[in-house]
Amino acid sequence: MEHEAISTDEARGMAVDDLYRALSSRRDGLSGSEAGDRIRKYGYNEIPEKEESAVLKFLRYFWGPIPWMIEAALIISAVIGRWEDFAIILALLLINAVVGFWQERQAGNAIAMLKKRLALEARVLRDGKWQKISARDLVPGDIVRVRNGDVIPADIKLVEGDFLSADESALTGESMPVEKHVSDTAYSGSTVKQGEMTALVVATGEKTFFGKTARLAGEAATASHFQKAVVRIGDYLIVLAVALVTVVFIVSLIRQESLLETLQFALVLIVAAIPAAMPAVLSITMAVGATALARKEAIVSRLVAIEEMAGVDVLCTDKTGTITENRLTLAEVVPFEGFGKDDVILAAILASREEDRDPIDVAIIESKEAQGLNDRLHTYTVTGFKPFDAVIKRTEATVQEGDGREFSVAKGAPQVILALAGGGEDLREAVDRLSGTFAKKGYRMLGVARSDAPNTWTYAGVLGLHDPPRDDSAATIKTAADMGLDVKMVTGDHTAIAREVAREVNLRTEIATADAFVKESDPKAAEIVEEAAGFAEVFPEHKYRIVSLLQSRGHIVGMTGDGVNDAPALKKADVGIAVAGATDAAKSAAAIVLTKPGLSVIIDAIKESRMIFQRMSHYVTYRIAETIRLLFFITLSILLFGFFPITALMIVLLALLNDIPIMTIAWDNVLYSRSPERWKMREILTLATIIGFVGVVSSFILLAIAQGPLNLPLDTIRSLIFLKLAVAGHLTVFVARTRGPFWSVRPAPVLLGAVIVTQTVATLITVYGIFIAPIGWPLAIFVWIYALVWALVITDPIKVYAYRLIDRGSIPFVR
């Protein structure tokens, strides 16, 4: 039966039954084939991103300060008739564009793959049964179930249930959650804060309220500390290059050298000196790292979070499901007066819902105590159910017996059930005593109550649930400590439970409660939070303050969470981590989403992030050293000796040979740091300057040898210097990529292979005189030996010694 699309505005004014008819839907849902037909008619439930054409993306690589300088050099080469220079500079321009375009495409594909893994899911009634599907596959007329923590996947009409509380602030700007009831409309993109209801999908994709008011834009480009530092380095190198080249240009004009040739030389020198490949190296390294993290079951939703993750020094982690197995078992049942153990278990089962697969409900329903009650359970029918939410902290069910009599059951936090049921001082003392006893055993206590008359509840008894620590938690926490991480456990459970779990996994047992810092001034509260080993009896809203206080003490904080109320703390943290099984709201707020439970996956992600940081740090050290080496050698040669040591064509060839293979540093082998990473700008500048100026000295000594003992002609000298700069440039990579001797970490085959290929090309160009004067094999071998000795026998030990001085604090500038 055909139907036409209905707008959300039209659906708002229609009765539920009329809407079912208008959408040709049924209360038992659509069939799979019907849904397929509607996808073909209306499209997927998504708002297509505006894609820039591949041609325009490619052409962008010919627009900007760096391409302009290359293009200016290209034009000048044509004007003065240097056609060999023209061809090579044109190749540089095209290769830069092709490689940049390809790298951006690769990074984009990696991010798209990760976003696909983070796609929202929906619980939908299809073919007469509830199933989970991608929210993208929803169609008008589908029946869906939305509950606490879900991001509503489409515009829906609520058709069954008590109520929902929905946060629509992202859509309407309304800061307070809006209560929704049957026949109300809820909007795609809003978050369920409380409640659970069944709904009919009215509009999807661009037809939703959200789709009409906003197009899905790419994530706002938020520059991390690291990206900002890299940009500052790029600016510094550009300013340095322009300043030195300007001096060269002015001196050449004073000496009355050819204006056009000098201008061409100046332009290509700037092109070779500035870090043209830096943005591409940054993006591909981040994308490669994000893919590596995904293999470790950590999906990155914001690439800049990788750098933040490397610097995390305090990790606030959930207890349940992260340190513990989140595999609850029923360990003990204690009935109160007037009830037996079976009565307590029966009431708890009836106040649970199996289809939600809540860990507490599953532990009760699948317990051995519950198995013997199957026959009795068939005589009861649950006619109403209120799911758990963070406000009332209990579930509640209305039950009808076989003879038609009704009663209610509830289960929840022991003190919540005590407040519900009332009772004398004796009962209160009994609950407190049992709470302490259970907590010392590491058990989580749950209260159970029954009501046979309206608003009259009786405390039936308590259950003890046990969630054992994961097998790897203790070892992982020790690894974290060895990495300079302070792991703080955060839980809503009783303090005694937290202490017992902390003891079992070798965490410190100085556990603080929220009361210890909530009413204190910020400085005092920050001191308490910093000193505590963990926190118990905290609500999600306390997590936000914990993060804020730790950040005020200069810490970079990672915070885990899984619930809708954890979202503010996840956003506030430097790295918000949504753990396995987290709600859609938590996933949306987090920077990293885990798909595997446990603490070890978080530690693995931190290790991987530190390795990514190392690769970027090595690249930046190399790039600064290379710029200093090239700029100062050429500038001083011209100023002091009136001599151009290499030609403009050779500079372009060096840029080609250096920038392309260095991108493979994104896959290099590195060791993760044993302490949280920080952007040590002074240290990097110091090391790069030392390495760069050692290279300047080695180039001048080779120049002296070529002019003196070897007495070579000018063109041969220039070819000799070109080969030396090419070979020494990539040997600098092997010096810069380790803190210890160059052999302490084996380079990745892809990096080593790229260097070998490009340096073979450079050697063949120089030996056989392709574009430049030939020097023959004897001189080429001499240059190789000379460059290897300077890089590996002289520069590398100087670098190692410089690091020792820095580590001892012997270089005041670097402190």
N, C-alpha and C positions, 0 to 999 in steps of 0.2 A: 504494500500500500504506500503510494507516494505521499510525501509531505513537503511542505515548503519551510524554509528556515524561519525561525521566530527570534525576534530580538529580545534581549534581556528586559528592555522596558516593557514590551508586550507581555512577556511571561510574568512580570511582577504583578500585573493586574488580573491574571487569570487564575481560576480555581485549579487545584491540583488535578482533579479528574479531567477537566477540559484540556489541560496541558498534555496529559498522557495521550488523549485522542488527537490533539493537534500535532504532536510529535510522532504519532503512530508507534507509541511505545507501550510496554506492558509492565506490570509490577514484578514480573519474574525476569525482566531484562530483555535485551536484544539477543539475537543469535549471532554467532560469529560471521555468518554470511551477510546478515543485515548490516552489521557494523562495517564490513568490507565495502559494501555498496555505498554506504554513507561517507566513508573516507574518500572514495572515488568522486563522489558528488561535491562534498564540502571541503575536502582537503584535510590535512593533519591538524591536530590541535597544537599549533605553534604559530608564532609570528615570525615570518621569514626575515632574516637579517638582510639589510641592503648590502649586496655584494658589489664591491668595486671591480670593474672589469680587469682581467689579467693584463690587457694591453696598457691600461692607464697605470696599473701598479708598476709595470716594467718601465714605462716612460718617466715615472717619478724619480727613477735612479739617474736620470740625466738632468735633474733640476735641483739646485741647491749650491751652497758655497763651494764644496769640494768638486762636484762635476763642472761647475762654471770655470774653475781654475784649470781643470784638465782640458776643457773645451777651448779656453783662451790659448793655452799652450798649443793645442791642435791647429788653431787658426794661424797663429804666428809661425808655426813650422811650415805651413803651406805657403804663407806670404814670403818667407825667406828661402823657399825651395828645398827645405830639408825633408825629402819625401820618405827617407828611412825613418826619421824621427816621427813624421806624420803617421806612418803605418803602425809603429810601436805604440805611440800615444793613443791612437784610435783603438788598438787592441786592449790597452789598459782600461780605457773608458768602457768598452763593451764587456770586457771580462768582469770588471767591478760591478756593472749593472746586472749581468747574468748571474754571477755568484750571489750578489745581494738578494736578487729576486728569488733565486732558488732556495737560499737559506731562509728567507722570510716565509716562503711557501711551506718548507719543511716544518718550521716552527709553528705555523698556523695549523698544519695538519695534525701535529702532536697535540696542540691545545684543543682542537676540535674532537680528537679521540678522547681526551680526558673529560671534556664537557659531556660527551655522550655517556660516559660511565657515571656521571653525576646527574643524569636525567631523572626527573621526578617519576615516581610510580603512583598508580592509583588502584584502589580496591574496587573492582567493578563486577556487577552481576551479569554474566554472559552465559548463554546456553543453560540457564537455570542454576548455575553455581557461582559462588564467589571466587574470584581469582585476581591475582596481581598482574597488571599490564603496565606498559609505559604510558604515562599520561599523554604522550604524543598521539596515541591511538584511540583516545576517547572521541566519541561522536555525539551529536545531539540525540537525545532519547535514551542514552545509557543510564543505568542505575548505579550510583557510586555510594561508598561509605566513607565519611570523613570523620576524623577524630582528633583529639588533643595532640598537637604537635605537627599536624599535616599542613602543608601549603595547599590551599584549595586549587585543584588542577584546571577548573573551567568555571564558567558562570553556571550556577546550579539553583534549583528550586528545592527547598527542604520539604520532604514528604513524610518523614517518620522519625520519631525520637522526641526527647524532652526539650533540649535547647542546645545551642552552640554559643560560645563567646568568641567572636572573630576580631582579630586585629587588622583593621583596614587602613592603618596609617600610611602605608606605602602608596595607597590609591587615592585616599580622600584627604589625608593630612590630619584626620581625627585621631588624637593621641590615645583616647580611651577605647578599650575593646567594646564592640557592639554586640548586644545579645540578640540572638536569632531563634525563631521558633518555626514550627510547621507552617508552610505557605510563604515564609520569607525567602528572599533571594540572597545568596552569598556569591561573592565575586572572585574570579580567578586572580591568584596572586596574594590574596589575604591569608592570614595564618590563624589556625584554630587554636585558641588559648585554653579552651575548656569545653568539655562535652563531647558527644558523639551522636551523629544522625545519618540517616539515609537520605539521598537526594537524587533528583532527576537532572541530568545535564541538559542545559537549555542552549548554550552557545559555546563555541570553541574557537580557538585561534584568533584571527583578526576581528571576529564578530563579538568577542567578549568586551566587557566594559574597559578592561585594561588595554585590549588591542586597539580600541577606538581612540583612546586618549594618549597612548604612547607607543612608539615603535621600540622593539627590543634593540637597544644599542649595545655596542661592544662594551666590555667592562671599562670603566673610567681608568685612564692611565694614571695609576698612582705610583710615583717614583719612590723606590725604596732608598734606604741610606746608601746602599751599594751603588745603585744606578746614579744617584746624585753625585757620589764620589767619582765615578767613572766619567761623568759629564764634566766635572771640575778638572779632572786630569786632561781630558780632551781639550778643554779651553786653554789650560796652561800650556800644553804642547803647541797648540795653534799660535798663541801669543808669542811663545819662544821662537817658533819657526819664522813667523812674520817679522819679528824684530831683527833676527840675525840676517834673514834674507834681504831686508830693507837696507841694512848696513852694507851687504855685499853689492846690492844694486847701486847704491850711492857711490861707493868706491869705484865701481866699474865705470860709472858715468864720468867721474873725475879723471879717470885714466883714459877717457875718450875711447872706450871699447864700443862695439856695435850695440846700439840701443835695443834693437829687436832681439838679437841673440842673447843679450844679457837678460832681457825681460822673459824670454822663453826659458832660460836656465833658472831664473828666480822662481817662475811659476812651477816648474816641474820639481824643483827642490822642496817647495812648500808641500806639493802633493805627496812626495815621498816621505816627508818628515811627519806630517800630521796623521793621526790614527784613523784612516779612512775605513779600515775593517773593524774598528771597535764596536759599532752598533751591531754588525752581523755576528761577531764573535760572542757578544753579550747575549743576543737573542737565541742563537743556536745552542749555546752552553746551557742556558736556562731551560730550553725546550728538551734537550737531550737529558738534562737532569730530571725534569718533570716525568719523562718517560721511564727513566730508571726508578724513580720513586713509585710510579704506578706498578712496576713489576714487584715492588716490595709492599704492595697493597696500601699505598698512601697516594690518594688522588689530590693533586694540587689544583685548587680553583683560582688562585691568584699566583702567577709566576713569581712576583716579588716576594712572596712568602718564603721562598727557598732561601733567600739571603737572610731574612729574619730568623728562620729556623736554625741557621748555622750559628747565630749569636745567642740563642736561648741559654740562659744560665739557671733559671728556675722553672721547673716543670710542675705545675699543679695538676694532679691526675685524679680522676675518679677512682674509687675503690672497686665498685661493682663492675665486673666485666673487663676491667683493665688490669688491676692488680689481682682480682679474684676471677674465678671462672665464669661467673654469672650463670652457674648451673645449680640453682637452688634445689635442696632436698629437704623434705620434712623430717626434722630430727627429733622433735618432741611435741607431745600434746598434753596440756594441763587443763582439765575441765574445772569449772567453778561449781558451787553448790547448786544442785537441781539438774545438772547435766552430766552425761557420760562422755567418754572420748568420741564415740560414734556420733553423738549429737553435735559436738563441736566441729568434727570433720565434715559432717553432712551440711551444716550451715555454711561452712567455708566454701564447700564445693558449689553450693547453690548461689553464693555471692561471687562466683568466678565465671569467666566466659572463655571457653576453650578456643574459639575461632580467633580471638585477638592475640593468642600466643604470648600473653604477658608472662614473664618468667615466674612470678609468684603464683599466678593462676595455674600454670603448667605444673609447678612443684606440688601443689595441693591435689590437682585432678589426677596426676600420674603417680601419686604416692601409693605405697603398698596398703596403707590404711584405707585409702579410698576404694581400692579394688573390691573389698568385701561389701561395699555398700551399693553396688550396681543395681541389685534387685529393688532396693528401697527408692533409689533415685528415679526409677521409671514411674513411680506413683506421684511425682511432683512435676508441675509445669511452671516455668518462669514466665510470668506475664509482664514484668517490667524490670528494666535494669538501668542503673545509673553507674556509668564507668568511673574509674578512679580519675581524679584530677588533683592538681597541686593545692587547691584551695581547701576542699573539704577533707582531703587525705583519707578517703575510704571509698569502697564500692558498696552498692546497696541493690538488693533485688526484692521484688515482690513475687511471692510464690503461691500457687494454688495447689491444694492437695486433691487427691482423687475424689473425696467426698464434697468438694466445692469450697471448703474452708480456706481462708487466705491468711498468710503471715508474711513477715518481712525478715530478711537477714542482712547483716552488714559485716564487713571485715575491713581493717585498716590499722593505722598506728595505735598502739595500746592506749596512749593517753587520749586520743581522739575518741576511741570506743568507750573509754571510761567517762568522758564528758557526755557522750551520747546516752549511756545507760544509767548514769548517776551511780548510786550505791554509797554505802557508808565508809567510814574511815578504815574499817577492817579490809574492805575490798581494795581501797586505794593503796594501803600498805602491802597487801598481797601482790598487786600488780607491780609496785615499785620493787619489791623483793625479787619477784620472778624476773623482772627486767634486768636487774643487776646480775642475777645468777646466769641467765641466758647470755648476757653480754660477755661475761668472763669466759664462757665457752666459745665465744665468737659467733653466737647465734643471733639472728635477727628475729625480733618478737613481733607477732601479729595478733591483734585482738579480734575476737569474733562475738557478735551479739545477735539476739533474736527478739522480734516483737510480735506478740499475738494480738495486740490491740493498738490502734492508732496512737503514735507518740509515746508509747510505753515500751521501753527497751530493757532487756536483761542481758548482763554480761555473761556469755556462755563459757568462755575460756580463752586460752591463748595457745598459739602455735609457735614453735621454735624452728626457724628455717636456717639452714647452714649453707654458706657459699664458700667453699675452700679456696685458698690462694692458688693461682696458676702455678704449674710446675716450674716455669721459667722465671717467675717474678723475682725471687731472691737474687738469682744470678744476674738478671737484667738490671736490677737496682744497683748491684755492685758495679756493673759495667758503667752505668750512668754516673756513679760517684767518681769512677776513674776518669771519666770524660769531663769532670768539673761541673756536673749538673747537680743541683739541689732538688731532689724529688720530694714534693710535699703532697701527701694524700689528702683528698678532700671528699668528705662523705656526709650524708644526712643522717647516718646511723649513730647509735649510742656511742659515747666516748670510749666505753670499755671495749666495745666491738672493734673500734678503730685501733685501739692500743694492742689488742690481741692479734689482729691482722698485721699491724706494723711489726710486732715482735716476731711473727712467723716469717716475714720476708726480710728481716734484718734492717728495717727502717728504725730511726730513733722513735721513741714512744712519747715524746713531749707533745701530745696532741692538745690543741687549744679548741675551745668552743667559740661559737659566734659571740657569746656574751663577753668573752675576754677582750674583744676589740671594738664591738659595735658602738659603744657609748664613749669610747676614748677619743681624744683629739687626734688629728691625723699623724703628727709626729710620734706620739706614744703608740698609737695603733699600728703604725708602720713598723716600729721596733718589735712589737709583739708578733706581728705576722711574719716578719723576717726571721725571727728566732725560732718560731714554731716548726716542728717536724711535719705537722699536718693539722687538719681541721675536721672536727666532727660536729654533728647536730647543726649543720649549716643549711640554710635554704639557698636556692639558686641565686636570689638577689644578693646574698652575701658574697658570692663568687666575684661579682663585679667590683666590690670594694677591696677584696683581697688582691685582685689584679692591679687595681689603681694604686693601692698602698705599696705594693712591691715595685711598681714602675717608678713611684716617687723616690724610691731608694736607689734608682739607677739600674735596676734589673731589666733584662729582656725576658719577658714572661710567656711561656706556653701554657695554655689552659685547655683541658679536655672537657667535653660536655656531650650530652645526648638529647636533652629535653628542650621543649620550646622555651622554657624559662631560663635556659642556659645561654640563649642567643645573645643577650647584652654583654655577658662576660666574654663570650667567644669573639665578639666584635671588638671589645675593649683590649683584649690580649694582643701582644705583638704577633703571636701565632695562635689563632683559635683552631682547635683540633676536634672535629666531630668524630666520635668513636664509632665502631661498627654497630649497626642497628640504630643509629641516631635518627631522630625525627627529621622530616624535611626542613623544618624551621632551623634546627641546629646546623644542618648541612649547608643551608643557604647563608648562614652567618659565619661559618668557619672558613678559614683559608686552606685547610687541609682536611680531607675526609678519609678516614680509615675504613677499609673494607674487610679487615681481619681483626679479631679481638686481641687484646693483650697489650702489655707495655712494651714488649720487644719490638713491635712494628714502629712505635714512636721513636725508640732509640735508633733503630735502623734508618728511619727517615732523617733524624738529626745527623747521623754519620754521613749519609749521602749528601745532605745539604752542605756539610762542612767540606766535603770533597769538591763539590761544585764551586764553593767559595774559593778553595785553594787554586782551582784551575783559572778562575778569573784573576786572582791575585798574581799568579805566575805570568799570565798574559800581560797584565798591566806593567809589571816589573820589566818584562822583556821589551814592551813597546816604548816605555820611557827611556830605557838604556839605549835602545836602537836609535831613537830620535836624537839623543844627546851625542851618540857616537858619530852619526852621519853629519848632523848640522855643524857641530863644533869642528870636526876635522875639515870639512869643505870650507867653512867660513874662515878658519885660521889659515888654511893654505892660501886662500885668495888674499886675505888682508896682510899676512906676513911675508908671503913669498911671491905674490902676484901670479899665482899659478892655479889653474882650474884642474884639480886632481882627477876628475871624471867629467864626462860630457853629459849633456841633458838627456841624451838617448840612454846612456848607462843608468842614470837615476831612475828613468821610467822602467827599465828592465829590472832594476833592484826592487822597485815597488811591486812589480808583477811577481817576481820570484819569492818575495818575503810574505806578502799579505795573504796569498791564496792558501798555501799549506799551513799557515799558523792557525787557521780555523779548526784544524784537526785537534787542537789542544782541548776542545770540548770533550774529547773521548780519552784524554790522557790518563795514565795511571797515577794516582796520588795517594798519599796517606792522610786520613782525616786527622784533624788537630785534636790533641788530648785536652784542649780547653776551648771554651766558647770563642767563636771568631769575632773579632772587632776590626773595623777598617783602620789599619795602622798606616796612615798616610805618610807620616814622617819616616817610618821605617822603610817603606817601599821607595820613597823618593831618595833616601840615603843610599840604599842598596843599588838602585837603578843608576844613580849618579856615579857611584864608585865603579860599577861594571862598565858604564858608558865611557868614563874618562880613561879607564884602563885600555878600552878599545881605541880611543883617540891616540893614546901614546903608542900603541902597537902599530897603528896605521902610519904615524909619522916616522917611526923607526924603519918600517918597510919602504916608505917613500925615500928615506935617506939611503937605504941599501941600494934601491933601484937606480937612484941618481949617482951614487958614489961608486962602490965596488963593482956593481953590475954595469953601470954606464949605459943604460938602456935609452933608446929614443923616446920622445915624448908620447907618441901614440901607444907604444908598447907599455910604458909606465902606467898610462891610464887604464889599459886593459888589465894589467897586473893588479892595480888598486881595486878595479871593479871586481875581479874574482875574489880578492881578499875580503872586500866588504860583503859580498854575497855569502861566502863560506862562513866567515866569522859571525854574520848576522844570525844564521840558524844555529850555530854552535852556542850563541848566547841564550837560545831557548833552553838548551840542556843545562846551562849554568843556572839560569833563573828559576827553573822548575823544581829545585830541591833546596832545602835548608842546610842539609849536610852535603857531603861530596856528591858530585854529579852521578856517580854509580849507585848511590844509596836507594834510589827508586828507579826501577826499569821503565823506560818510556813505552807508551802504548805502541804496538806495531803500526797503527795507522799514522801516528805522528812521525815515527822513525822513517816509515816508507815515504811519506810526503816530503820530508827533508832530503832523503836520498835522491828521489826523483828530481826535485827542483835543483839540487846542487850538481847533479849529473848534467842537467840541461845547461846550467851556468858554466860548468867546466868545458863542455863541448863548444858552446858559443865562443868562449875565450880562446880555447886551443886552436879552433879552426877558423876563427875570425868571421863569425856570422854577425853582420852589422858593425863589428868593431875590428880593431887590428889584432891579428893572431899572435899568440905568444909561444905556442908549441907545448909539448908535453913536459919537458924538463922544468920549465918555469912554473907550469901549472902544479906539478908535484911539489916543487919548492914552496909555493903559496899554501898548498894544503897542509904540509908539515908545519909551516910557520904558524898558520891559523890554529891548528890543533894544539900546538905547544902553548900558545898564548891563552887559548880558551881553557884548556883542561889542566895545564900544569901551572899556569900563573894566575889567571882570573879566578878560577874555581877555588883555590886555596885562600885567595884574598877575600872572596865572598864568605867562605866558612868562618874565617877569622873575624870578619866584620859582624857576622851574626853573633859570635861569642861575645864581642864587645857590647853589642846591643843588649844581649841577654843579661850581661853583668851590670848594665846601666852605665857603662864607661863612656858612652857617647851622649853628652848632655842634651844635644839637639833632639835626640830621638826619645827622650824620657816622656 
